[in-house]
Amino acid sequence: MKHILLIYGLLAGLSVSAQIGMGTLWPQPSAELELYSLSKGLLVPRIILTADLSDPAPVPAPAAGLMVFNTGANQAQGFYCWTGTQWKLLKSPVAADVSGPASAADNAAVRFDGTSGKLIQSSLIAVSDNGDLTGSNRLTTNQFRLSTNPGTGLQLVTDANGNGSWQGAPPVDIKMNDSLIVQNANALNFNPGIGVYDAGGNEARVTFYTTNVTQNVLQLSTPDSTDINTITPSTIEWKTEHYKDAGSFTHSNTVNPGRIYVRSHAIYEVNFMFCAINKTVKRQTLRTQLRKNGSTVIPHVTSYSFTYQYADNRISHVSSSFLIELAANDYIELITNRQTNDGELRLVPDENVFFIRLMRNL
């Protein structure tokens, strides 16, 4: 009986004050368990976590603070600790990490460089994962770049929903006492000493920004002597380029030369002229139209000309100035066909011109 009591006393003392050391006889006083080795390490349980870090699987009811090593492909490999609600990857911070302070006197919500008052500053502004900047009605900056395909001479215009786009400055109507003085003006010249005032009597400043439209043109002609008095509409093939703004138009002298492509959605001015010679003794009437994308005839761009009833009678077909709206990558063709008698009516080589100019981007 004395021996049993002695063993019990020794065990009781061990359970109260003992520490466990593996690889050492003298574990550190502050450690409940010390593993000591100069060439080996601690191998924690290796498991495969699911794609959802809030899912404790494959560990049933893990205790907060439980640590494992993930070897699966659903999550990045590494050490994970269960926080009580999810697995948290243990890793060292790097320079690209973003941290948000619990509180800050300057209301900073996110800082990238640790300096107060820099970069993302106000907690009222949110940058979403799709690139939207919300929560601010005014942005003050010394340097701001809007890289949404701007061009020289364009201005930023918004619609009723606040969507912005770069557009050419529209022409301005000049009125006095609600009476139209000048329509579609692109410039104003004032004599010295003449002031400009708004409706409230306040002196104002008038500034116009406009694209240099003298360069946004395409001018073509053809050396052909094609018969244009056909019953089926035929296309005049423009095989000579006198001037082409490649930023506004696309045209080839050899591949479909009758087609003129535009590069932007805009309003365009179109003019054309050609001479033709009657090879018969019949009176001939010719119709000329503008066709879009090979199928749609633009109804208001139509003109007529006629010859007298004797051979070698020449006509000059001169159009009015037409304004048309075209979308980006649309193409147009000038087509002709007879309205009365048959017989040859041929173009006079090089006595013709087709002119198109970009007036305003839409």
Phi, psi and omega in degrees: 000324178293322179295320180296317179295325180294316179296319180298321179294320179294317180294322179297319179293324180293320182290338182274319191239358187282147170242155184253128176236131177243118185089002178208148178267349184232078178296154179299139184300331183273356183255134173286326179219129177235128174255125184240125175196146177261357184219004182224165182230186180262127179253109181273166180302136179255123183226174177245111179282157178278178179288343180255112183290345176277354178271118183290344182306143010268012181268122178282126177048061180292145176280147177300132182097355179294133183243138178221172175240121181275128178248355184277175182266354182289330179227164176298139179293143180153184180279137179232143178240135178277119184274353186113336179231340181199163174278132182242124179290131177267118180208161179279142178293149177237173186296333183277355181292146177251130181235144177243126181290152178297323175203152179208142183293333182263014177064020178291130180260324181220134176232137179264328185246004177080001182265131182295138175080016183245156174055232181286114194247311187267136178288353177278345181260133181239134173252113185275167183287350176261009175094000180283140174251115185234163175095001181229132177262353180214136180236116181254125181203153177279329180225121181222129181239127178249100187262066177245062179055053177287164176220159181297131177084003180267161178233154181274123183237138180247151175267189184294339180265004179086008178281126184261150176207153178275128181221157173290148180295125182288150173299156185243136173273128180261122181236156172222121184054044179066012176256133182289124179260307180225133179256141175056049179277138176254352181208150176232134175241128181244139175292153180303137177090353179270125180265159177245130185231148177274183184297335180272005180086006179273137179294134185235168177240130181254125179230134179243135173241125182213149175288146177288091187288348179293345179260344184272056185230161172224126181233125187229161169208180180218143175272002185287157172240049185294144172285118184253003180264061183256153180287326175267133181306131178244151183264132173283126183263114183272107188253003179231125176259119176270325175203137178217123170274102185294342177282343182249333187223155173233130181205147177234139177282346186241324182258113183047059184295346178282350184264133175243115181264143174252151187258353182214157176285117188197173170265132183236145173260133182235133173224149175208156179206142173206157174251144178221155183236132181280124180260011180233184175250027181248148173286132184234139176242131185242137175248137178237133181224164176250126183248138182251131175054033172079357185219326187263118175275125178285113194296324186274358178257076181223136179216159184229155172210162181213158177247165171276171190269050172214155188292154177064020174279126182262147174235152171244117181259109183241126182272166167282178175269117183254143172252128181226151175257128179231145176272163178302134178075005169293155171228153180235157177222145174265118184242148180229153171198158185282154179242344180231253187280154176277184183111159186288134170224102191255145174298145171272119185305134173066001174260062184198160179201144171234128185231131175222139182225137174284121182266314183202131175287145179247000000 
